[in-house]
Amino acid sequence: MAFKFAFIFLSPDGDPEKYKAIVSTPSVEAYIVSAKNYEEAGKVAKKLVEEEGIEAFELCGGFGHKGVVKIVEAVEGRVPVGAIRFDNHPKLDCKSGDEIF
């Protein structure tokens, strides 16, 4: 059975129902999903664990430290959560998501 992980990225016009994809290989299924803020990302993460059996998350560089914590809390520590790190994300006017979301 393939390992399932999800990458959540932040975008002001993010819509997890509209902007998403699944990339599959024989051993890995990668779910790529957009969210417009931390709150929506938390809901998406919880839903992916409960409905799709996601086993781990990787979060985009727009998630600051507080954003990562929100996802860990949303999934209640049931799966590992990792993050790409930008203290000042180039697409977010060189700010952390913690300043914006």
CORFENBEL-V225465 format. One record per helix or strand of 3 or more residues. SS is the DSSP state (h for helix, s for strand). FROM is the first residue (numbers start at 1). TO is the last residue. Records with the same first field share a line. If there is no record, write none. Layout:
SS: FROM-TO + FROM-TO
This chain:
s: 3-10 + 20-24 + 28-35 + 56-59 + 80-83
h: 38-52 + 65-74 + 90-92 + 97-100
